[in-house]
Amino acid sequence: MSDLEFLMGTYAAHIPADRSYCTNHLWAQPHGGAHRFGFTAYAVRLLQEVYFLEWCVEEDVFLQQGQAIGALESKKAESELYCPVTGHLIQFNAALLDDPSGISADTYGSGWLFELQVDGDGLLSPEQYIRYLESVWEVTQRTIKEQLS
Amino acid sequence: MAARMAIILSQGQSQGQNHSSAKRHLEENIAAGLASDPTCAVMLIPPLYDLPPGSPAFQMLRELPGDFVLLSWLYPRAAHWTLDRHHVRGQLIETPLIETPLESGVNELREHGAQPQLPDADQPRVLDRRPAPDRRIYHLDLRTSEDPRVFVQEVRRIVAERGGALADRSAAASPPADSSHHVPAATLPARRWYPVIDYSRCTNCMECIDFCLFGVFGVDHQETILVEQPDNCRRGCPACSRVCPENAIIFPRHKTPLIAGGPGVASAMKLDLSQLFGRPAEQEVAARERDEHLRRSGRATVPSAPEPREHDILDELIDELDQMDL
């Protein structure tokens, strides 16, 4: 299966076909008995360059889906981060704590955020994630506008 | 003959009787303070930002031959790029009037250009390939003092400073002696709301045209972004200013100085994207909206993380059933 794209205006967010996705704009890929999670190109496009990243939970703990796990700040935005699916947190990407710019530099590779042991339920296929993006793009724009008005 | 320098005084919009009369008072006292000065040609115009494109005031401004001073109730950047949009172009010269007690020297006023310290200062700006003419436009923000003498003194300082250069120019390069525009308050134009692009910051990235849902932005024949349909803008909405990576978009009447063209750069304004990145309560709302969108388009709802687990399993079973060739 070939990779997919989602058009944000004229910007095409690349959605690789070799992994799963979450509705909070993270990708997930099996890695050493767990899943590695990282931001999608869609998320990075909204955030732009991230220069601050902080986790507020310890490694090796059980996390509930929706639980606040950290925060980040970029040139144009800030956001709290939430656990995408219930599971056991193995580790955070230590390299990003020194320099979070890797998030935007290598979104689908070395810019991964954390490893979580999950059962794979509740993850979206690339097609489902694209459908999800299609369904929320207008709402996303409106949400930003409403926040700013 | 000494050249006269045009001093443009842009009226303030009325904001309640008292506020309005305080503005009028300041404007009138500045105009009176400069009226007898043979080196100044004072012209009063309606509120600059609210002028319709075909306004005679813009025509008059376009015909001004040389340097001029603009006093307005706007931040200098807001006033300058409003002029620019209407083809009144020049170099932005700010003369901040506020001095702290520690600053010595009455005439030690700092002059500096429009370019702030931007995060990506090496990126080419629209202004780089479309430079403004050398003529200087001195901007004074009328909100910086309630004392008309402060403005009169500063205008005289500018005129005196420019005097040496102007003396060498022909008299034709100064505004005619009888040029004065006094517009009674009763004829103030209706208040407008639209973005103004600071081309010293704009990189022509097109984020704004992609983002705006109201067709405000367009491009010129050189594919440069411009505010094409200003009156399509939704009153009170400054969203494009916030999505602009360079904070190049100004809404002169917004209450936040950074959006209104005040000093400062991008890093001081932040979007909070938490609700888009999974803040649970909002995510449930988003999921409902998403499902509604999907149902409207005749598609199955998406099984997703924020929904309760049993829903995920059920949805997936249904999806699997759908996929079976029964």
Chai-1 contact restraints between the chains, C-beta under 6 A:
chainA,res_idxA,chainB,res_idxB,connection_type,confidence,min_distance_angstrom,max_distance_angstrom,comment,restraint_id
A,G9,B,D210,contact,1.0,0.0,6.0,A-B,restraint_1
A,T10,B,D210,contact,1.0,0.0,6.0,A-B,restraint_2
A,C22,B,A305,contact,1.0,0.0,6.0,A-B,restraint_3
A,T23,B,S304,contact,1.0,0.0,6.0,A-B,restraint_4
A,T23,B,A305,contact,1.0,0.0,6.0,A-B,restraint_5
A,N24,B,F277,contact,1.0,0.0,6.0,A-B,restraint_6
A,N24,B,G278,contact,1.0,0.0,6.0,A-B,restraint_7
A,L46,B,L273,contact,1.0,0.0,6.0,A-B,restraint_8
A,Q65,B,A305,contact,1.0,0.0,6.0,A-B,restraint_9
A,G66,B,P280,contact,1.0,0.0,6.0,A-B,restraint_10
A,K76,B,L271,contact,1.0,0.0,6.0,A-B,restraint_11
A,A77,B,K270,contact,1.0,0.0,6.0,A-B,restraint_12
A,A77,B,L271,contact,1.0,0.0,6.0,A-B,restraint_13
A,A77,B,L273,contact,1.0,0.0,6.0,A-B,restraint_14
A,E78,B,K270,contact,1.0,0.0,6.0,A-B,restraint_15
A,E78,B,D272,contact,1.0,0.0,6.0,A-B,restraint_16
A,S79,B,L273,contact,1.0,0.0,6.0,A-B,restraint_17
A,S79,B,S274,contact,1.0,0.0,6.0,A-B,restraint_18
A,S79,B,F277,contact,1.0,0.0,6.0,A-B,restraint_19
A,E80,B,S274,contact,1.0,0.0,6.0,A-B,restraint_20
A,Y82,B,G278,contact,1.0,0.0,6.0,A-B,restraint_21
A,P84,B,A305,contact,1.0,0.0,6.0,A-B,restraint_22
A,V85,B,A305,contact,1.0,0.0,6.0,A-B,restraint_23
A,D121,B,D312,contact,1.0,0.0,6.0,A-B,restraint_24
A,G122,B,A305,contact,1.0,0.0,6.0,A-B,restraint_25
A,G122,B,D312,contact,1.0,0.0,6.0,A-B,restraint_26
A,Q128,B,V302,contact,1.0,0.0,6.0,A-B,restraint_27
A,R131,B,V302,contact,1.0,0.0,6.0,A-B,restraint_28
A,Y132,B,V302,contact,1.0,0.0,6.0,A-B,restraint_29
A,S135,B,R290,contact,1.0,0.0,6.0,A-B,restraint_30
A,S135,B,H293,contact,1.0,0.0,6.0,A-B,restraint_31
A,S135,B,L294,contact,1.0,0.0,6.0,A-B,restraint_32
A,V136,B,R290,contact,1.0,0.0,6.0,A-B,restraint_33
A,V139,B,E289,contact,1.0,0.0,6.0,A-B,restraint_34
A,T140,B,L276,contact,1.0,0.0,6.0,A-B,restraint_35
A,K145,B,A239,contact,1.0,0.0,6.0,A-B,restraint_36
A,L148,B,P238,contact,1.0,0.0,6.0,A-B,restraint_37
A,L148,B,A239,contact,1.0,0.0,6.0,A-B,restraint_38
A,L148,B,R242,contact,1.0,0.0,6.0,A-B,restraint_39
A,S149,B,G236,contact,1.0,0.0,6.0,A-B,restraint_40
A,S149,B,C237,contact,1.0,0.0,6.0,A-B,restraint_41
